[in-house]
Amino acid sequence: MKHSTIVGGSTAKRVIACPGSVTLCAKMPPRPSSTYADRGTLLHTAMSALLDSDATPNLIGTTYEGEVLTQELYEEKVIPAWEALNTIDPEGTMEYAAEADVGFGKYLPGVFGSADLLGRIGTKAIVLDWKFGDGVPVEAT
């Protein structure tokens, strides 16, 4: 799940307000990952595995960079996300792509990332961004 260093969901507000920050940030050394980011990647990977499987895979014990998907974490984070998806698509008719690569091509070269879930139910488009963090509210706008 590599993402653009130019702009992304968490940096778009800054880049729009200060386009010059792109050049300045490019000069900075890369920031190391955190346990929070690694746990988020683990949970995103679990959701993708559920979406990509016909049967419910046993994901307990799955690891990413030292983070472990425990039964407690699964019940606290994955199950509510799965239930939210079932609220959006109760009939299970959505056509979707999980962790879909997205970009702007020639219009914004170098700007790319992945969408957690892109879907369609009839004529309705669905764009989902899983939020698994703790302690810092993230407002969807």
C-alpha positions as CSV (number, residue, x, y, z in Angstrom):
1,M,0.0,0.0,0.0
2,K,2.4,2.6,-1.2
3,H,1.1,6.1,-1.4
4,S,2.2,9.3,-3.1
5,T,4.6,11.6,-1.2
6,I,3.1,14.6,-3.0
7,V,-0.5,14.6,-1.6
8,G,-2.8,12.1,0.0
9,G,-5.9,12.1,2.2
10,S,-4.1,13.2,5.3
11,T,-2.0,15.9,3.6
12,A,-4.4,17.3,1.0
13,K,-5.5,20.2,3.3
14,R,-1.9,21.3,3.9
15,V,-1.0,21.0,0.2
16,I,-4.0,23.0,-1.0
17,A,-3.3,25.7,1.6
18,C,0.4,25.8,0.9
19,P,1.5,24.2,-2.4
20,G,5.1,25.1,-1.7
21,S,5.1,22.6,1.2
22,V,5.4,19.8,-1.3
23,T,9.0,20.9,-2.2
24,L,9.9,21.5,1.4
25,C,8.5,18.1,2.5
26,A,10.4,16.3,-0.3
27,K,13.7,17.4,1.4
28,M,12.7,15.9,4.7
29,P,13.9,12.4,5.7
30,P,11.1,9.8,5.7
31,R,9.3,9.5,9.0
32,P,9.4,6.0,10.6
33,S,6.2,4.2,10.9
34,S,4.4,4.0,14.3
35,T,2.6,1.2,16.1
36,Y,-0.7,3.1,15.3
37,A,0.1,3.1,11.6
38,D,1.2,-0.5,11.6
39,R,-2.0,-1.6,13.5
40,G,-4.0,0.4,10.9
41,T,-2.3,-1.5,8.1
42,L,-2.9,-4.8,9.8
43,L,-6.6,-4.0,10.1
44,H,-6.9,-2.7,6.5
45,T,-5.2,-5.9,5.4
46,A,-7.7,-8.0,7.4
47,M,-10.7,-6.1,5.8
48,S,-9.2,-6.7,2.4
49,A,-8.7,-10.4,3.1
50,L,-12.4,-10.7,4.2
51,L,-13.5,-8.9,1.0
52,D,-11.3,-11.0,-1.2
53,S,-12.5,-14.4,0.3
54,D,-15.6,-16.4,-0.4
55,A,-15.4,-18.0,3.0
56,T,-14.6,-16.2,6.3
57,P,-10.8,-16.7,6.7
58,N,-9.3,-17.2,10.2
59,L,-7.3,-14.0,10.6
60,I,-6.6,-14.2,14.3
61,G,-2.9,-14.3,14.8
62,T,-2.1,-12.4,11.5
63,T,0.8,-10.0,12.0
64,Y,2.2,-6.9,10.5
65,E,5.4,-5.2,11.7
66,G,5.0,-6.7,15.2
67,E,1.3,-5.9,15.5
68,V,-0.9,-9.0,16.0
69,L,-4.6,-9.4,15.2
70,T,-5.9,-10.7,18.4
71,Q,-9.5,-11.9,19.0
72,E,-10.1,-8.7,21.0
73,L,-8.8,-6.4,18.3
74,Y,-10.8,-8.4,15.7
75,E,-14.0,-7.9,17.7
76,E,-13.3,-4.3,18.6
77,K,-12.3,-3.1,15.1
78,V,-12.9,-5.6,12.2
79,I,-16.4,-6.8,13.2
80,P,-17.9,-3.2,13.5
81,A,-16.3,-2.3,10.1
82,W,-17.8,-5.4,8.6
83,E,-21.2,-4.7,10.1
84,A,-21.1,-1.1,8.8
85,L,-20.4,-2.5,5.3
86,N,-23.4,-4.8,5.6
87,T,-25.5,-1.8,6.6
88,I,-24.4,-0.1,3.3
89,D,-24.9,-3.3,1.3
90,P,-27.5,-5.5,3.1
91,E,-28.3,-7.5,0.1
92,G,-24.7,-8.2,-0.8
93,T,-25.1,-7.0,-4.3
94,M,-22.2,-4.5,-4.4
95,E,-19.6,-4.9,-7.1
96,Y,-16.3,-3.7,-5.6
97,A,-12.6,-3.5,-5.6
98,A,-10.7,-3.6,-2.3
99,E,-7.4,-1.7,-2.0
100,A,-7.8,-0.4,-5.5
101,D,-4.8,1.6,-6.9
102,V,-5.9,5.1,-7.8
103,G,-4.2,8.0,-9.4
104,F,-4.7,11.1,-11.6
105,G,-2.4,10.0,-14.5
106,K,-1.1,12.9,-16.6
107,Y,-3.3,15.4,-14.8
108,L,-1.4,15.1,-11.5
109,P,1.7,13.0,-12.2
110,G,3.1,11.3,-9.1
111,V,-0.2,11.6,-7.1
112,F,-1.4,8.1,-6.4
113,G,-2.5,5.8,-3.6
114,S,-5.1,3.2,-2.9
115,A,-8.8,3.4,-2.1
116,D,-9.9,1.0,0.7
117,L,-13.0,0.1,-1.2
118,L,-14.6,1.4,-4.4
119,G,-18.0,-0.1,-5.1
120,R,-21.2,0.2,-7.0
121,I,-24.7,-0.8,-6.1
122,G,-26.8,-0.2,-9.2
123,T,-26.2,3.4,-10.1
124,K,-24.9,4.4,-6.7
125,A,-21.1,4.7,-6.2
126,I,-19.5,3.7,-2.9
127,V,-16.2,5.0,-1.7
128,L,-15.1,3.6,1.7
129,D,-12.1,4.7,3.8
130,W,-11.7,2.5,6.9
131,K,-10.9,4.4,10.1
132,F,-9.4,2.2,12.8
133,G,-7.6,4.8,15.0
134,D,-8.0,5.4,18.7
135,G,-8.0,8.6,20.6
136,V,-7.8,11.1,17.7
137,P,-11.2,11.7,16.1
138,V,-11.1,11.9,12.3
139,E,-14.0,13.8,10.8
140,A,-15.2,12.8,7.4
141,T,-15.8,15.9,5.3
